[in-house]
Amino acid sequence: MTKRPKINTYTVQYNIGNNILRYNLRFYRKQRNLSQKQLSIRTGLQRSYIAEIESGKRNPTISKVYQIAISLRIEPWRLLKPITLNEKLYGKENNFTTFDITINKAKLLTVAEYMDQLIKSIQIIRKKKGWTQKDLARFSGLSEIFIRLIEQRKKEPTVESISKLAIAFHIPVWQLMKGIDRNSIWFQHDMWL
């Protein structure tokens, strides 16, 4: 009898998150009728960098995801949330409208403000669970030093590291990227205790 190969859950989740990012980036880019070159001009990133994200070869930092999302006129967390069939069929009008309403109601966050919001979410969840940075490191597979540097805003997380934190917290990656809404089902659920 042959043994099953050992599966690393972090690798599986990262691959899922990485695939969601690459497919969503391609979906929203094509939805806006943009080539990779046109998107690279809008974002200020190299065309090859965007191509590497779409092919799954690149693990971008959260600020790069933010930069791309704003250029596509969507909220950054949408690049990491699976696209529903309804969004595929009717998303063009709804995504533009929702984003434009959001822009009109409130000023757009800067990258630094967005990162602060993301890091505060990580700290709130960690403290609500009663975890130290060492506990979070053990559950996420990241080093304690790396988590400390993220929380001190001295190191920028990547999509992979955010995926690992989301796994440890038992929430979807996009929910962590979206931020903590105290009325959210994710925040009120028993898993926070």
Secondary structure, 3 states (H helix, E strand, C coil): CCCCCCCCHHHHHHHHHHHHHHHHHHHHHHHCCCCHHHHHHHHCCCHHHHHHHHHCCCCCEHHHHHHHHHHHCCCHHHHHCCCCHHHHHHHHHHHHHHHHHHHHHCCCCCHHHHHHHHHHHHHHHHHHCCCCHHHHHHHHCCCHHHHHHHHCCCCCCEHHHHHHHHHHHCCCHHHHHHCCCCCCHHHHCHHHC
